[in-house]
Amino acid sequence: MTTINILNLKCNGCANTIKKGLLSIEGVNEVEVTLENSEIKINEVSEEIFNSVKEKLSKMGYPEVGDANTLLHKTKSFVSCATGKMSSEA
């Protein structure tokens, strides 16, 4: 498994959104989200797919630790969080 530490991970709503988003990337078929340490684990993938994963996380509002965490990222993560909560309740 490959590990990515991310920013803005707050709850299971975030985790649901992240799992759904990353599983939509061809080649990603395993996603684990650990809230306690803001960690994402995915199956081993090529460098190209790994870069797509990091880009998708950033677009959803969850940039990798060490990358810029702008107001836009924080806002998107809040929306992703709310969406994930609603979809998990459905």
C-alpha positions in Angstrom: 0.0 0.0 0.0 1.1 3.5 -0.7 0.5 6.2 2.0 -0.3 9.9 1.6 -0.7 12.3 4.5 -3.3 14.9 3.8 -4.7 18.2 5.2 -8.3 19.1 6.1 -9.5 15.6 6.9 -12.1 16.1 9.7 -14.6 13.2 9.8 -16.2 10.2 8.3 -18.0 12.4 5.8 -14.6 13.5 4.4 -13.5 9.9 4.4 -16.5 8.8 2.4 -16.0 11.5 -0.2 -12.3 10.7 -0.5 -12.9 6.9 -0.9 -15.6 7.5 -3.6 -13.4 10.1 -5.4 -10.3 8.0 -5.4 -12.0 4.8 -6.4 -13.2 6.6 -9.5 -9.6 6.7 -10.8 -8.8 3.8 -13.1 -6.1 1.7 -11.4 -7.1 2.6 -7.8 -9.1 -0.3 -6.3 -8.2 -0.1 -2.6 -8.6 3.0 -0.4 -8.2 3.2 3.4 -8.7 6.4 5.3 -7.4 6.8 8.8 -8.9 9.9 10.5 -6.6 9.9 13.5 -3.5 10.7 11.5 -5.0 12.2 8.3 -3.6 9.3 6.3 -4.8 7.8 3.0 -3.6 4.4 1.8 -4.1 3.1 -1.7 -3.0 0.0 -3.6 0.4 0.2 -5.3 0.0 2.2 -8.5 2.2 3.7 -11.2 3.7 7.1 -10.7 1.2 8.6 -13.2 -1.8 7.2 -11.3 -0.2 8.3 -8.0 0.1 11.9 -9.4 -3.6 11.7 -10.5 -4.6 10.6 -6.9 -2.7 13.6 -5.4 -4.3 15.9 -7.9 -7.8 14.5 -7.2 -7.3 14.9 -3.5 -6.2 18.5 -3.9 -9.2 19.3 -6.1 -11.5 17.8 -3.5 -9.9 20.1 -0.8 -7.4 17.6 0.7 -3.9 18.6 -0.4 -0.9 16.5 0.6 1.0 17.6 3.7 3.7 20.0 2.5 1.6 21.4 -0.4 -0.2 24.7 -0.2 -3.4 24.6 1.9 -5.3 27.6 0.5 -8.7 29.0 1.5 -10.1 27.4 -1.6 -8.8 23.9 -0.4 -10.3 24.5 3.0 -13.7 25.5 1.5 -13.8 22.6 -0.9 -13.0 20.2 2.0 -15.9 21.6 4.0 -18.2 21.0 1.0 -16.8 17.5 0.5 -17.3 16.8 4.2 -20.9 17.8 4.0 -21.5 15.8 0.8 -19.9 12.8 2.3 -22.1 13.0 5.4 -25.3 13.3 3.3 -24.3 10.3 1.1 -23.5 8.1 4.1 -26.9 8.9 5.7 -28.7 7.9 2.5 
